[in-house]
């Protein structure tokens, strides 16, 4: 097990020891004084609304052993903290990135990195369930998939045998920074959709950004892609000459194909290589996620029985197609974590399987679409008809386009509602919902539709 020490910051990153012990080991990092534990290493990170450097005294008083700061007066009296360690660096974020890069270089273990427009977190979580059936495994927690969260994940490495990471991005170049810290041995691209198209301008640019995950890969490394995705399918002929390319698919012939699919509302089954696999989610998107996990398991020489066991053990993270039964036999499908075009259509497709219940969808705006916002919201509305929904509740400025297209599809005017925000929905929802309804709630996280879920669950 490799350990980092304060002296590594001094020697490798030009850090300045203001007080304390250069031989102190850097074990557990924290950037939040609210959750600091005794012996933690506190990181003072400057955010958009506050400067974490200002809270170093609080962190030390709560038990932190060391503070790494980039904004502190070097001449202040620190004698009160003579039993603590304080080190100043040029940039705290760059410091943890370089520490993570250095620590990663000391581990000769399989490292899996997952990116894509949709399904990153769920795919990472299914992979983790599979890999941990054989190996001691560390994974990215929650959605800590950015320039801060990902280095902090690597810095947690102790004696694990495999690392599973998730990588997010909004702009070109961001994934390049992350992947060259992580140095994956197995890279996964789940799909190329429209998430962040407002920043990147086109799906082709999104593909270019996602392919940054391949920068550290060699011919000996494995790249797993969704062969049913149009842009990845076209790119496959180029990629197979550069890497050990593994493809997964349902429609197109791939290295691993799902067959005999039975897709229900809250569960799915399929077969692969004569193995029957069950998923605790009723969505075709999760069949693709499971195929990726199966591929990773095979790459790591995990026996089929263990791979299937891991996939069966997968459970959704909160607010991702999460089933909640409430009063009056109403079922909520809470998918409020986030949204883009592909995930919105996928979630709506679940309602098309519902029989003998009134199908209600509360759909809010998808954000960060730039000049594509009207086009993409209209595409959602064009998907909606009487075979999908009985009641549509559109929320937000751009969701008016969903409403317009749904009405064009002959969804009854008496079945369509438009509200400005979640507060207006809460004020009116009790008059709309009826006993035995099934209700999908989905939007970008910034629309705060989770508060509608909370209201319905708690009332």
N, C-alpha and C positions, 0 to 999 in steps of 0.2 A: 504494500500500500504506500503510495507516494504522498508526502506531506509538503505543504508550502510553509514558509516562515517569513516573518517580517523582513529579515535580511534579504529575501528574494526581491522584495519591492525596492529596497535600498540599492542593491547591486545591479538589478536588471532594468528597473524603471526609474532610476534617479530619484527615488523617494527620500524624504528627509525625516529622520526620526526626531520628533520634538521632545518626547519623553517615553521612557519605558524600555522594553526588552526586545532586542533585535532577534533573539532566538525563540520568541513566542511563536507557536504554531498557529497557522490560519486555518481553522477547521470549519466552523459554522458561521456563514455570512448572513447578515440581515440588513435590509434597507428601511426598516419600519420600526420605530421605537415602540409602537403599540404592541408588537409581538416579540420584542427582544427578550432573550433568555440569558441566564448567567453564563458567562464565558464566550458569548457571541462576538463576532467581529462586525462592528457597525460601519456601514457605508454611508457617507454623507453625499447624497446625489441631488443635484439641483434640478428641480422639475419645472413645469410651466407655471405653477402657481405658488410654489414655496421652495425654499432651499434647505435640503436635509442636513447641510453642514451646521445649520443653526441649532440643531437638536442633539449635538454630540454630548452635552452635559447630561441631558435626560437619559441618553443611552447608557452612559457610564454609571449614572446613579441607579439605573435599573439592572446593572450587573454585567454590561458589556466589558470584555477584557481589553478590547482594542478598538480604536476608531481610525478609519482611513478617510481623510478629508482632502478637499482641494480648495477650500475657502476658509482659512483660519489665520488670524494674526500670529505670526511666529514669535512675537515678542511678549505675548501675554503670559501671566503667571499661571503655570500649570502645576504648582506644587501640591495643590489639593488632590491631584491625581497621580502621585508618585508611584502608586502600586498598579497603575494602568499604563497602556501603551497608546500613543497617538502619533500617527505618521501622516505627513503631508505629501500629496502627489500633484502633478500638474493637472490631471483630469481623472476623476474617480472612475468614470465609465470606461475610459481607455485602459485604466489600471486593471479593472477586473477582466476586461477582454484579453489583455495580454497575459494576465495570470492564468486565465482559462486556456489560452492557446498553449502556454508552457506546460500546464498540468496535463492537457490532452496529449501532448507529445510524449509523456512518460507512460502512457497506457497503450499496450499492444493488445487491444480487445476489439471485437466487432462494435462498430458505432453506426447506428441506423438514423438517418435523417429523413423527415417527411415534410414535403411541401405540396402545394396545390391550391386551386381556387376554392375548392369545397372539400370538407371532410378531413382536414388535417388532424384535428384533435381526436376525433373518433377513430381514425385509422391508427394513429399513434397508440391510443389506448388498447385497441384490439391486438396490435403487434405486441405490446407489453404483456398482455394476458397470455399470449402464445409463448413468447420468449421466456417468461419467468417460470414456465413449467419445467424447464431444464437448467436455466442459468440464473444466477443472482443478478438482478437487473435494476438499473436506475432509469427513470424516465423524466421528461419534462412534466412538471406539475401544472394542471389547469391549462391556461393559455400563455404561460411564461415563455413565449416563443420569439421574443424580440432581442434587440441589441443589449439589453440588460438581463432579462430572464434567462436567456440561453447560456451566457457565461456563468451565471449563478448555478445553473443546473450542473454544468461541468465541474464547478468548484465543490460540488457535493460528493464527487466521486471518492470512494474509499476502496473497498475490496470487491466492487461489482465486476462481473464478467462480461456484461453487455450494457451499452448505453443506448437508449431510444430517445431521440429528440424530435421536436417539431419546430419548423421554421416559417415564420410569417414575414410578409413584406408589403409595402405600399408603393415603393418606387424602384426603378432600376438601380442596381448597385447595392441594395440593402442585403439581399441574399448572399451576394458575393462576400461581404464582410463576415456573415454568420458561418457560411460553409467553410471558409478558410480558417476559422477558429475550430469548428467541430471536426473537420477532416473525416467525413463519413466513409465507411467501407461499403455500406449499402445505402443507396439514395432512392427515394420514392417520390414520384410526381403523380398525385392522385388524379388530376385533370387540369384542363385549362378552360376557365369559364370567363365570367365578366367582373369578378370581384376586383375593385380598385381600377376599373377601366377609365374612370374619370381622371385618375392620376397618370395612367400609362398610355391612354389614347387609343389602344386597339388590342384585340385578343392576341395578335401577332407579337406585340410588345410584351404582353403578359407572359406568353410562351418564352420569349427571350429572357425575361426576368426570372422565371422559374428554372430555366436551364442553367442559371448561375450555380445551382446546387451541384452541377457536374464538374465544376472547375477543378477541384482537387482529385477527382476520380482518375484512376488508371485503367488500363485494359483488364487488370485483374479484379477490379471492383465491380460490384453489381448495381445496375440501375433498373428499377422496376417502374413501369409506366402502364397507364390505362390505355389499352389498345383500341377501345371503343370511342375514345375521345378523338374527334376529327383531326385536330392539330398535332396531337401526340402520335397518332397513327401515321400521318404524313412524315413526321420527323423520324420515325422508327428506322427507316432504311439508313439514315445517316448515323443514328445512335448505335446501331448494332455493330458498326465497324470500329467504334471507339471504346465500347465498354462491354461487359458481360450483360447483355440486355435480356431482361425477363419481362414478358408482357402478360397482362391479365385481361380477361374480357368475357362478355356474355354473347355479343353479336359477332365479333370478328375472331377468326381463328388466332389463338394466342398460346403462349407457353402453358398457361393454366386457364381453362374455361369452366364456367359454371353451367351446369345442365340440369334438366328436370327441376326447374325452379317452381316453388310454390310460395307465393308472396301474399301473406295475409295482412290484417290491419296492424297487429302488434307483434308479429313474428314472421320469420321466413325460413324456408329450407331449400337447399340445393345440393347437387352432387358434384364432386370433383375427383377424378381418378378413382371412381368407384367408392368414394367415401361420402357418406351423407353428413351434411353439416347443418346445424340449427343456429339461428341468430335470434336474439331476443328483441328484434326490431323489425317492424313490417315495412321495409323500404328497400328498393332495388339499390339505392346508393350504398347501403350497408352490405350488400352482397359484394360489391366492388371492394369495399374496405376489408371484408373478410378474405377475399381473394388475395389482396396484398399481404395480409397477415399470414396466410397459407404459404405464399411465395417466400416470405422472410423465414418462416419456420423451416421450409425445405432447404433454403440457402445455409441455415445454421445447423443442418443435420438433426433436426428435432423429429422424432418419430411421429407418424400420422396420428396415432392415438392421442398423443400429447397436444398436437396442433389443434385437433378437433376439440379437445377438452378446454384449451385456452379460449377458442372462439366461443364455445358455449358459455364460458364464465364471464364474457364481456357484458358490462352494464353501461348504459348511457350516462354521460355526465349531466348534471342539472341543466334544465332549460333546453335540452336537445331532444326533441320528440318525446318528451317526458310525459307519461300518462298520469293523470290525476283525476280520481273519481270524487265528485263533490255531491252536494245535496240534490235531491230530485232526479237521481240517476243520470246526472249530467257528467260526461267525460270530457276533460280538457286534454288536448295535445299541446303541451307547452314547448314551443320551438322558438322561444324569444331570445335565445342567445345571440343570434345574428342572422343576416339574410343576404343572399344575392339571387340572381335570376335562377340559377340551376337548383339551389336548395329550396327556393320558393316553389318551383314547379314540382320538385320531388315531394315536398310536404303535401301539396295539394293533391298529388296523385294518390296519396294514402286515403283521402276522403272518398275517392271514386270507388273504393272497395267496400264502403260502408253500406249495409242494407238495413232497411226498416228502422232507420233513425234519421232525424233531421240533421243535415250537415251544415255547420256554420263555420265560416272562416273570418277571423279578425286579422286583416292584413294591413300592416303599416308600411311606410316608405322604406325603400332601400336607399341608403346614403352613399356618398362618395362616387356618384356616377357621372358627375360633370354634365357635359352636353348630351350624354346618352340617357339621361334620367327619364325623359318622356318615352323614348323608344322602348326601353326595357320595362317600364311599368305597363305600357300598352301590350307588350308581349305576354305579360302575366294575365291581363284582362282577357286577351284573346284565347287563353287556355281555359278560361272559366266558362262553363255552361251548365245546363240542368243535370248533366251526368256527373258533374263534379261537386256542385254546391246547391244548397237550397237557400241559404242566407249568406250574403256578403256584407261585411262591415269594413269599409275602407277608412284608413286613418292617416291623415297627413296631407301635405300640399300636393305631392306627386301621385298619391293614391287615387286622386280623382280620375287619372287616366285608366287605372284598373277598373274603376266604376263604369266609365264610359264604354270601354270595350266589352265588359260583361253585359251591359245593357244591349249593346249591339248584337251579342250572342243570344238575345232573347231571354236573358235572366230577368225575371219580373221586376218592374219598378218598385213593387211593394216588398221586394226581398233584398233590396240594396240600400245601404245606409252609408253616409259619408260624414266623418267627424274630423275636426282639426287636430285633436291630440287625445292621449289616453284618458285625460280627465273627463272629456265629453263622453267618451265611451262608458266610463264608470257611471256617469250620471244617467245613462240611458239603458245600460245593458240588461237590467232586471226586467224591463218592459219587453225586451226582444227574445231572451232565452226562454225555452219551454222545457218541460220534463222530458228526459230521455235524449236530449240533444247531445251531439258530439261536436266539440268546438276546437278548431285549430287556431292558435294565436302565434303570429310570426311577423317579424319586422327586423330591421337593423337594430342593434343594441341601443343606439342613441334615441330611438323612438320611445323607449321606456315602457313597452307593452308588458313587461314582467309585472308591472304594478296592477295591470288588469287581472293577471293570473292571481296575484296575491289577494286582491279584493274578492274574487270569486271563491277562492279557497277558504278565506277567513270569515266570510259573511255568514 
